[in-house]
Amino acid sequence: MSEVKLATETRTEFGKGAARRIRRDNKVPGVVYGHGTEPVHVTLPGHELLLALRTPNVLLSLDIDGKTELAIPKAVQRDPLKGFLEHVDLLLVRRGETVTVEVVVETEGELAPGSFLVENVLNTLSVETEATHIPTSVTVSIAGLSAGDSIAAKDVPLPSGTTLATDADAVVIQILAAQAEEPAADAEGAAEGAEA
């Protein structure tokens, strides 16, 4: 997992007015906390942060007052209509430290012949992993599965050094039989009967 370096500025102004001024300058207000330290209020470059957050569980290398700190996103607030970043909470991490994060579950492979639907019961899995080796996603094969089959969390292959934090028996993927549509002729006959 690569680190994304971001220049940050500490901030002393708080409140809605200060946050609006920061966002007007294409920057994002945030707070960095963890390891029993006092929270540090920062301003981050908006465009660079937006690009970095496209990678799930991205590891950020922050320059805070001349000191480099590693952090992962803990909470991201976006404008509900326009989608721009409003605020970000970042959790400090150290190399070698174990963290619990959510990773996206992706599927690969073709189902058995027939008319089936794949239901993602869980879109993410909670895992414990080393802070500088967080997987962006995990992939599970659905090849050959048919209606009634399912995949539990314990069946999802995890990268080396990553352990499951979700309930091992939780259903992640299940395969459903597609609903058969009613023949159109029956529907037309019912409509004609209703008119008579």
N, C-alpha and C positions, 0 to 999 in steps of 0.2 A: 504494500500500500504506500503510495507516494504522499509526501507532505506538501501542503500548499502554504507558501509563505505569504503572510498578510502584514502590512504595516498598520499599526494601530496607534491611536492617540488616546491618552486618558482624558476623561471629561469631568468637569466639576459642575456643569449646569444640568439641571434635571427638570422634569415636568414636560407637559405637552408642547409648550412653546419652544423649548430647547430642542425637543425631539423633531419638531417640524423644521426648525432651522437646519438641523443636521441632515435630514432627508432632502431638503431643498438643495444642499450641496452635493447630492448624489452619494451620501454616506449613510451608514446604518448604525443606530445606537445599540449597544450591547452591554452585557455584564459577564465577567469572567470570574468563576468561583471554584472552590474545591480545595482539598487537602488541608482543611481547617484554617485557610487564610481568609482575610477580609475580602469581600467581593470588590472587584475593580471594575469601575464603569468606564467603558471604552467607546470609541468611534471607529468603525471599520469601513474600508472602501466598498461602496455599494456594488459596483459591477463585478469586481474580483470576488467578492463574497458570494454573489449570486451564481457565478460560474462554479465556484468551489462546492457549493451546496447541491449541485447537480449529481455529485458523487455521494451516495448514501454513506453515512458514518465517516465522512472525510476527516482526516487528521490535519489540523491547522497548526502551523508554526507561527506564533504571534510574537512580534517585537513590541514589548510593553516597557516603555521607559528604558530602552537599551538592554533589557533582559529578554532572552528568548524563552517562551513558554509553549508547551504543547497542549492543545485542547481539542475536544470533539463537540459538535453541536448537540445541545440537550433539548432546547426548545426554540422553534423558529416561528415568529408571528408574521403573517403576510396580510396585506390588504385584501379583504374578501372579494372585492370587485376587480381591482386592477392587478392584483397579484404581486405588487412590489413588496420588498422586505420592510417591515416596520420595526422589528426588534429581534435580537438573537441572544440566547443564553448559551454560554460556552462553559464546559466542564474541563478543568485542568486535569491532565493525565501525565504519567511519567513512563519512560521506557521500562518495560518489564512488568508494569502494573497490569493487573487483570481488571477488565471492565465488563459490564453487562450491557449489551446493545441489542437492538432489533435489526435483523437482516432480512432482506426480501427473498421470498421463495419463488424460483423460476422453474418452469417445467420444460422437458424436452422429450422427443419421441412421438410415435404415432400410436393411437389407441388400436385395439383389436378391431377388425372389420365389423361394421354395424353402425347404428345411429346412437351415439352416446354423447353426453355432455360432461365436461370437466368442471367441477365446483371447487374453487379455492376456498376452503373453510377458513384457513389461516393464510393471510398474504405475507406475514412476516413470522420469524421465529426469534425468540429471545435466547441469546447465546452468551457465554462467557468466553472472552478471548483476550489476548495480550493487546494493550492499547495501540501499539504501533503496527499490528498485523490484523486489523479488523477486516473481515471479508466484506466485499460490497454486496454479495448475494450468495445464495446456495442454490444448487440445481438438483432436481429430482427427476428421474425417468418415469414416464407414464406409458412407455412402450408395452404394447400387448395387453393393457388393462381393459376390462369391460365393465358393464353395469354391475354395481354391487361391490366392486373393488374399492379399496381405500389405502391411503398411505398415512401412517402415523408419524409423529415427530421423530421418534427413535429410528425410523427407517430412512430419514433424510441424511445423506452423506455430508459430513462436516469436514472442513479443512483441518489439517494437523494443528494441534494446539488450541482447538476450539471445542468447547463442550456445551451441551444442551442445557438451557435454563428453563425452557418451556416444559410442561408436563409431558413425559415421554410417550404416554398413550393418547395424547391429544391428536385428533384427526386433522391433517393438514390439507389433503386432497381426497376427494371422493368422486367416483365415476357414477353418473346417473343415466338411466335410460331416457332417451328423448321422448317427449310426449307425442303420441300419434294424433294427427289432426283428424277431425271428423270429415267424412266425405262430403263434398260440396252438394251432391245430389240430395242427400238427406236434409240438408239445411234448406234447399229450395223447396222440397216437398212439404216441410213443416211450415214454410212461409205461405205456400199456396193454401194449405189446410186452414191456416189462421184467417185468410181472406174470405173463405167460403162461408 
